[in-house]
């Protein structure tokens, strides 16, 4: 937690790395035959701590074994592990460049800091004394007690000894079918008919109506899902399947208009779901790729089963050039995933899978190339294809204009009703409910109006970044963040799909832009896990920080 001017300014959470927590040291203590208390005491006065670096837990075992072979004592290994955990937390989780990044007044908390060796390693690494409260291990409970006190309740709701005698609890999993989220709920039933439901992404399973605050993610998704069917022309050349994933969330308005103008019926793959993911899971060659890409395997298999005449999913190295970055690449996964599908999904051999390389940003060159492709594949006259391409560019421009104008209306609504605005910065595919796990519903349920980065990015011009700004969607996020820094009623939430390599760079840049502009930085890392507990904590922490700043002002 960073505190500026008496208010929480930013919150950073260790979401994935187990090398930054206390159980990391406890595991090694047990492996060496010690309890954690004795192990930490041994390390406190070690004269020659082993340099174990700040490696991942997976690799640290080999480092410790090598240190033992080299004659290191248990004391030196204990001290080395304490130093390792500090380096990992400071430089890899918090990503501080130096001690000054953490400020002059540092307070440490948590059970890990009961370990005096970790505390001393922390002080030595930063070169300054830090404060460890006597209740460091129970700070969470202390905070809960303060929150309970501030509720000013007449009496405690803690069960009495008599109540405990008849206490009972049962839990069962159910699936909510009140909306397309299909939340996996856990219904906890207690004695006396009391119930508590968890796992819900909105308030409907609790018997309340869904909050309908303006939500641009929801608007865009509904608008794009409506783009299927036939055009206005007579006759149908065939049924053209389009997988609704990755770059199609950006380019579907273009391709829908193009193919319907050529008298194709456009067939979209089904809405993303866990079931659809499992359908194509057996063809995924690497589990490290992001969840949005993994979903594509199920999408294309579903289109084959639908019996379409062809599937159109082109490779696209570039996006349209919006003039706000150093270049306008697609990320490598988005750009070339059609090639991977062609090589790994056997079912695609049962249909015509068309995945040519095309570039929409060069209008004349694209029109010439697509005319040749359509003539070769479907014997369509060049003049007809050229007219369809022209209409498709117009349709895409109309969609972009509609998103911007709708975003403008939602912002006006928020300001008319004195509502705070969240700008969700991510990729076009983050509007998919299966990918975002209903985060947009969660955000609007807390009283926010939600808009997306593409509704604001055009309001800022080009500005150089510390890194090479070569991806279109990152450029949009940077520009949206810069704009938010000029608006007192806006905050950013960045959505990151776990497995995204380019976001390793993006997150640092976004944090730098927002914190330099006096804004809070909130990152939500999402994957195929749909539990929104951690996300709820982050959003509520953001709300608390916003409220603290408001009262301070």
C-alpha positions in Angstrom: 0.0 0.0 0.0 1.4 3.4 -0.9 0.1 6.4 1.2 0.3 9.9 -0.1 -1.1 12.9 1.8 -2.8 10.8 4.3 -4.8 8.6 1.8 -4.1 5.2 0.3 -2.8 6.0 -3.2 -2.2 2.6 -4.7 -2.5 -1.1 -3.8 -0.3 -3.9 -5.2 -1.2 -7.5 -4.8 1.0 -10.6 -5.2 -1.3 -12.6 -7.4 0.9 -15.4 -8.7 4.3 -15.7 -7.2 4.7 -18.0 -4.2 8.4 -17.0 -3.8 7.1 -13.8 -2.1 5.3 -15.3 0.8 6.0 -16.8 4.2 5.1 -20.4 3.2 8.1 -20.3 0.9 10.5 -20.3 3.9 8.4 -22.6 6.0 8.5 -25.3 3.2 12.3 -25.3 3.3 12.4 -25.2 7.1 10.3 -28.4 7.3 12.4 -30.0 4.5 15.5 -29.4 6.7 13.9 -30.8 9.8 13.2 -27.5 11.7 10.1 -25.6 12.7 9.8 -22.1 11.3 10.7 -20.3 14.6 13.9 -22.2 15.1 14.9 -21.9 11.5 14.5 -18.1 11.4 16.6 -17.8 14.6 19.4 -19.7 13.0 19.5 -17.3 10.0 19.4 -14.2 12.1 23.1 -14.3 13.1 24.5 -16.1 10.0 28.0 -14.8 9.0 27.9 -15.9 5.4 24.4 -16.0 3.9 24.2 -18.0 0.7 23.4 -16.0 -2.4 20.3 -17.8 -3.7 19.2 -14.9 -5.9 15.4 -14.3 -6.2 14.5 -17.3 -8.3 11.1 -19.0 -8.7 10.1 -21.5 -6.0 10.3 -24.3 -8.6 14.0 -23.6 -9.2 15.0 -22.7 -5.6 15.1 -26.3 -4.6 18.1 -27.0 -6.8 19.8 -23.8 -5.6 19.5 -24.9 -2.0 20.7 -28.4 -2.8 23.7 -27.0 -4.6 24.5 -24.8 -1.6 24.4 -27.9 0.7 26.8 -29.7 -1.6 29.1 -26.7 -1.5 29.2 -27.0 2.3 26.8 -24.2 3.3 25.4 -24.5 6.9 21.7 -24.4 7.8 22.3 -21.0 9.3 23.7 -19.6 6.0 20.8 -21.2 4.0 18.2 -19.8 6.3 19.7 -16.3 6.0 20.0 -16.7 2.2 16.3 -17.7 1.9 15.3 -14.6 4.0 17.2 -12.4 1.7 15.8 -14.1 -1.3 12.2 -13.6 -0.2 12.9 -9.9 0.3 14.5 -9.4 -3.1 11.6 -11.2 -4.8 9.0 -9.1 -3.0 10.7 -5.8 -3.6 12.1 -6.2 -7.1 9.7 -8.6 -8.7 6.3 -8.2 -7.0 6.4 -4.5 -6.0 9.0 -3.8 -8.8 10.7 -1.0 -6.9 13.8 0.3 -8.6 15.4 1.3 -5.2 14.5 2.1 -1.6 13.3 5.6 -2.5 10.5 4.1 -4.5 9.0 2.7 -1.3 9.3 6.0 0.5 11.0 7.1 3.7 8.5 5.7 6.2 7.9 2.0 5.8 5.6 -0.2 7.9 5.7 -3.9 7.5 3.0 -6.3 8.4 1.9 -9.9 8.0 2.9 -13.2 9.6 6.0 -13.5 7.5 7.5 -10.5 9.4 7.3 -12.5 12.7 10.5 -13.9 11.2 13.3 -11.6 12.6 15.7 -12.8 9.8 13.2 -11.6 7.1 12.8 -8.2 8.9 16.6 -7.7 9.2 17.1 -8.8 5.6 14.5 -6.3 4.5 16.3 -3.5 6.4 19.7 -4.4 5.1 18.5 -4.6 1.5 16.8 -1.2 1.7 19.4 0.4 3.8 17.0 1.9 6.3 15.1 1.0 9.5 11.5 0.0 9.1 8.6 -0.2 11.6 7.1 -3.6 12.6 4.0 -3.3 14.8 3.7 -5.7 17.7 0.4 -7.0 16.0 2.0 -7.4 12.6 0.6 -11.0 12.2 -3.0 -10.0 13.0 -3.2 -6.7 11.2 -6.1 -8.1 9.0 -8.1 -9.0 12.1 -7.3 -5.6 13.7 -8.6 -3.9 10.5 -11.8 -6.1 10.6 -12.3 -5.1 14.3 -12.0 -1.4 13.4 -14.5 -1.8 10.5 -16.9 -3.6 12.9 -16.5 -0.8 15.4 -17.3 1.8 12.8 -20.7 0.1 12.0 -21.9 1.2 15.5 -24.0 -1.9 16.0 -26.2 -2.3 19.1 -24.8 -5.8 19.8 -22.4 -8.3 18.5 -23.6 -11.0 16.0 -21.0 -13.5 17.3 -22.7 -16.7 18.2 -23.1 -17.5 21.9 -22.0 -20.7 23.6 -25.7 -21.9 23.5 -26.0 -21.1 19.8 -22.9 -23.1 19.1 -24.5 -26.2 20.5 -27.1 -26.3 17.7 -24.9 -24.8 15.0 -25.0 -26.7 11.7 -23.7 -26.0 8.2 -24.1 -27.5 4.8 -22.8 -26.4 1.4 -23.8 -27.4 -2.1 -22.6 -26.2 -5.5 -25.3 -24.9 -8.0 -25.2 -23.1 -11.3 -27.2 -19.9 -11.6 -29.1 -19.6 -14.9 -30.7 -16.2 -14.4 -28.4 -14.7 -17.1 -25.6 -15.7 -19.6 -22.9 -15.6 -16.9 -24.0 -19.0 -15.5 -22.2 -18.3 -12.2 -21.0 -21.3 -10.2 -22.5 -20.6 -6.8 -21.8 -22.2 -3.4 -25.0 -22.1 -1.3 -24.1 -22.3 2.4 -27.0 -23.2 4.6 -26.9 -22.7 8.4 -29.2 -23.7 11.3 -32.3 -21.6 11.5 -32.6 -21.4 7.7 -29.8 -18.8 7.4 -28.1 -18.8 4.0 -25.0 -17.3 2.4 -24.4 -17.5 -1.3 -20.9 -17.0 -2.8 -19.5 -17.1 -6.3 -22.1 -14.7 -7.7 -21.0 -12.0 -10.2 -24.1 -9.9 -9.7 -26.9 -9.5 -7.2 -29.6 -11.5 -9.0 -28.9 -14.8 -7.2 -29.5 -12.9 -4.0 -33.0 -12.1 -5.1 -32.2 -8.6 -6.3 -32.5 -7.2 -9.8 -29.3 -6.8 -11.9 -27.9 -3.3 -11.8 -28.4 -1.6 -15.1 -25.9 1.2 -14.9 -24.4 2.3 -18.3 -21.8 -0.3 -19.4 -19.9 0.1 -22.7 -18.5 -3.5 -22.5 -22.0 -4.9 -22.4 -23.1 -2.6 -25.1 -20.3 -3.6 -27.5 -20.8 -7.3 -26.9 -24.5 -7.2 -27.7 -23.9 -5.1 -30.8 -21.2 -7.5 -32.1 -23.2 -10.6 -31.3 -26.0 -9.3 -33.5 -23.8 -9.3 -36.6 -24.8 -12.6 -38.1 -27.2 -13.7 -40.8 -27.8 -12.7 -44.4 -27.4 -9.4 -46.3 -30.0 -7.5 -48.3 -29.1 -9.1 -51.6 -31.0 -12.0 -53.4 -29.6 -15.5 -53.2 -26.9 -16.9 -50.9 -23.4 -17.9 -52.1 -22.8 -20.0 -49.1 -22.6 -20.0 -45.3 -19.4 -18.3 -44.1 -18.3 -19.2 -40.6 -16.5 -16.6 -38.5 -15.0 -17.6 -35.1 -16.0 -15.0 -32.5 -12.7 -14.6 -30.8 -9.4 -12.6 -30.6 -9.1 -10.1 -33.4 -12.8 -10.6 -34.5 -14.0 -8.5 -31.6 -12.2 -5.7 -33.3 -12.8 -6.5 -37.0 -16.2 -8.3 -37.1 -18.1 -5.2 -38.3 -15.8 -5.1 -41.3 -16.0 -8.8 -42.2 -19.8 -9.0 -41.6 -20.5 -6.2 -44.0 -18.0 -7.5 -46.5 -19.4 -11.0 -46.7 -23.1 -10.1 -46.6 -22.5 -7.6 -49.4 -21.1 -10.6 -51.4 -24.4 -12.5 -50.5 -22.9 -14.9 -48.0 -24.7 -15.8 -44.8 -22.4 -15.0 -41.9 -22.5 -17.7 -39.2 -20.9 -16.7 -35.9 -19.5 -19.4 -33.6 -21.5 -19.8 -30.3 -21.0 -17.6 -27.3 -17.8 -18.4 -25.3 -18.3 -20.7 -22.4 -16.4 -23.2 -20.2 -18.1 -26.0 -22.2 -16.9 -24.5 -25.5 -13.4 -24.3 -24.1 -13.4 -28.0 -23.0 -14.7 -28.9 -26.5 -11.4 -27.8 -28.1 -9.1 -28.3 -25.2 -7.6 -31.5 -26.6 -6.1 -29.6 -29.6 -4.3 -26.8 -27.5 -0.6 -27.4 -28.0 0.6 -25.0 -25.2 -1.1 -24.4 -21.8 0.9 -21.1 -21.3 -1.0 -19.2 -24.0 -3.7 -16.8 -22.8 -7.3 -18.0 -22.2 -8.8 -16.0 -25.0 -6.6 -17.8 -27.5 -7.4 -21.2 -25.9 -11.1 -20.6 -26.5 -10.6 -20.3 -30.3 -10.1 -24.1 -30.5 -13.6 -24.7 -29.3 -15.0 -21.9 -31.5 -13.6 -23.4 -34.8 -14.7 -26.9 -33.9 -18.2 -25.6 -33.2 -18.3 -24.0 -36.7 -17.2 -27.3 -38.3 -20.1 -29.1 -36.5 -22.4 -26.3 -37.7 -21.7 -27.4 -41.2 -20.6 -24.1 -42.7 -19.3 -24.0 -46.2 -16.1 -22.2 -45.2 -14.4 -20.6 -42.1 -12.9 -17.2 -42.6 -10.1 -16.4 -40.1 -7.3 -14.4 -41.6 -3.8 -13.7 -40.2 -3.3 -10.0 -39.6 0.1 -8.7 -38.6 -1.2 -5.1 -38.3 -4.3 -3.3 -37.1 -5.5 0.0 -38.6 -3.1 2.8 -38.0 -4.7 5.2 -35.6 -1.6 7.5 -35.4 -1.2 7.2 -31.7 1.8 4.7 -31.5 5.2 4.1 -32.9 3.6 1.2 -34.9 0.3 -0.6 -35.1 1.0 -4.4 -34.7 -1.3 -7.0 -33.5 0.3 -9.1 -30.7 1.9 -12.2 -32.1 -0.8 -14.5 -30.7 -3.6 -12.5 -32.2 -1.8 -12.0 -35.5 -0.9 -15.6 -36.3 -3.2 -17.9 -34.2 -5.0 -19.0 -37.4 -1.8 -20.7 -38.5 -1.7 -22.6 -35.1 -5.3 -23.6 -35.5 -4.7 -24.9 -39.0 -1.8 -27.1 -37.7 -3.4 -28.4 -34.5 -7.2 -28.8 -35.1 -7.8 -31.9 -37.2 -11.5 -31.1 -37.6 -10.6 -28.1 -39.8 -9.7 -30.6 -42.6 -13.4 -31.3 -42.9 -14.1 -27.8 -44.1 -12.5 -24.9 -46.1 -10.4 -23.1 -43.5 -9.4 -19.8 -45.1 -6.6 -18.0 -43.2 -4.8 -15.8 -45.7 -2.5 -12.9 -44.7 -4.4 -9.6 -45.2 -3.8 -6.0 -44.1 -6.8 -3.8 -43.6 -4.7 -0.7 -42.9 -3.6 -0.3 -46.5 -6.9 0.2 -48.2 -5.9 0.0 -51.9 -3.5 -2.9 -51.4 -6.1 -4.8 -49.4 -8.8 -4.3 -52.0 -6.6 -5.6 -54.7 -5.5 -8.7 -52.7 -9.0 -9.6 -51.4 -10.4 -9.3 -54.9 -7.9 -11.9 -56.1 -8.6 -14.2 -53.1 -12.4 -14.0 -53.6 -12.1 -14.7 -57.4 -9.8 -17.7 -56.7 -11.9 -19.2 -53.9 -15.5 -18.3 -54.9 -15.2 -17.1 -58.5 -16.5 -13.6 -57.5 -16.0 -10.8 -60.0 -13.4 -8.3 -58.9 -15.7 -5.3 -59.2 -18.2 -6.9 -56.8 -15.5 -7.6 -54.3 -14.1 -4.0 -54.6 -17.6 -2.6 -53.8 -18.0 -4.9 -50.8 -14.6 -3.8 -49.5 -15.5 -0.2 -49.7 -18.8 -0.8 -47.9 -16.9 -2.8 -45.2 -14.5 0.1 -44.5 -17.5 2.4 -44.1 -19.2 -0.1 -41.7 -16.0 -0.4 -39.6 -15.8 3.4 -39.3 -19.5 3.6 -38.4 -18.9 1.1 -35.6 -15.9 3.0 -34.2 -17.9 6.2 -34.3 -20.8 4.5 -32.5 -18.6 3.3 -29.7 -17.1 6.7 -29.2 -20.5 8.5 -29.2 -22.0 5.9 -26.9 -19.1 6.3 -24.5 -19.7 10.1 -24.6 -23.4 9.6 -23.8 -22.5 7.3 -20.9 -20.0 9.8 -19.5 -22.7 12.6 -19.7 -25.1 10.3 -17.9 -22.6 9.7 -15.1 -22.0 13.4 -14.6 -25.7 14.2 -14.7 -26.2 11.6 -11.9 -23.0 12.3 -10.0 -21.7 8.8 -10.6 -18.0 7.9 -10.7 -16.6 6.5 -14.0 -14.4 3.5 -14.4 -12.4 3.2 -17.7 -11.8 -0.5 -18.4 -8.5 -0.8 -20.3 -7.8 -4.1 -22.0 -8.1 -5.8 -25.3 -11.2 -5.9 -27.5 -11.8 -9.6 -26.4 -12.2 -8.5 -22.8 -15.8 -7.6 -23.5 -16.6 -11.4 -23.7 -18.4 -12.5 -20.5 -16.5 -15.8 -20.4 -13.2 -14.0 -20.7 -13.9 -11.2 -18.2 -16.0 -13.4 -15.9 -18.6 -10.7 -15.4 -16.2 -8.1 -14.1 -18.1 -5.4 -15.8 -21.3 -6.4 -14.0 -19.4 -6.4 -10.7 -18.0 -2.9 -11.3 -21.4 -1.4 -12.3 -23.0 -3.1 -9.3 -20.9 -0.9 -7.1 -22.4 2.2 -8.6 -19.9 3.0 -11.4 -20.5 3.9 -15.0 -18.2 1.8 -17.2 -16.6 2.9 -20.5 -13.7 1.3 -22.4 -10.4 2.6 -23.6 -11.4 2.8 -27.3 -14.1 5.4 -26.4 -11.4 7.8 -25.1 -8.1 7.0 -26.8 -8.7 9.3 -29.8 -9.0 12.3 -27.4 -5.2 12.3 -26.9 -2.6 12.6 -29.7 0.7 10.7 -30.1 3.1 10.9 -27.3 6.4 8.9 -27.0 6.7 6.3 -24.3 9.7 5.0 -22.4 9.3 1.7 -24.4 8.7 1.1 -28.1 4.9 1.6 -28.4 4.3 -0.7 -31.3 0.9 -2.5 -30.5 -2.4 -0.8 -31.3 -4.4 -1.9 -28.3 -1.6 -0.9 -25.9 -1.5 2.5 -27.6 -5.2 2.9 -26.9 -4.7 2.1 -23.3 -1.8 4.5 -22.9 -3.9 7.3 -24.5 -7.0 6.5 -22.4 -4.9 6.6 -19.2 -3.4 9.9 -20.2 -6.9 11.3 -20.8 -8.2 9.9 -17.4 -5.4 11.9 -15.7 -7.2 15.0 -16.9 -10.6 14.0 -15.5 -11.4 14.2 -11.8 -14.3 11.7 -11.9 -12.5 8.9 -13.7 -10.3 6.0 -12.7 -8.7 3.2 -14.7 -9.0 -0.6 -14.2 -6.7 -2.5 -16.4 -7.7 -6.1 -17.4 -4.8 -8.5 -18.1 -5.3 -12.0 -19.3 -2.8 -14.3 -17.6 -0.3 -15.6 -20.1 -0.1 -12.3 -22.0 3.5 -11.6 -22.7 3.1 -8.0 -24.0 1.3 -6.9 -20.9 4.5 -7.5 -18.9 5.6 -4.2 -20.5 2.1 -2.6 -20.6 1.4 -2.8 -16.8 4.6 -0.8 -15.9 3.8 1.9 -18.5 0.2 2.1 -17.3 1.2 2.4 -13.7 3.7 5.1 -14.6 1.2 7.2 -16.6 -1.5 7.0 -13.9 0.6 7.5 -10.8 2.5 10.4 -12.5 -1.0 11.9 -13.2 -2.1 11.5 -9.6 -4.4 8.6 -10.4 -4.8 5.2 -8.8 -3.6 2.1 -10.6 -5.7 -1.0 -10.4 -4.8 -4.2 -12.4 -7.2 -7.2 -12.5 -5.4 -10.3 -13.7 -7.9 -12.8 -15.1 -7.7 -16.3 -16.6 -9.9 -19.3 -16.9 -10.5 -19.2 -13.2 -13.9 -17.6 -12.6 -13.7 -16.9 -8.8 -14.1 -13.2 -8.4 -13.1 -13.0 -4.7 -9.8 -11.3 -5.4 -11.3 -9.0 -8.0 -14.0 -7.9 -5.6 -11.3 -7.0 -3.0 -9.4 -5.0 -5.6 -12.5 -3.1 -6.7 -13.6 -2.4 -3.2 -10.0 -1.3 -2.3 -10.2 1.1 -5.2 -13.5 2.5 -4.0 -12.0 3.0 -0.4 -9.0 4.8 -1.8 -11.2 7.0 -4.0 -13.4 7.8 -1.0 -10.4 8.6 1.2 -9.1 11.0 -1.4 -12.5 12.6 -1.8 -12.8 13.3 1.9 -9.2 14.6 2.0 -10.0 17.1 -0.8 
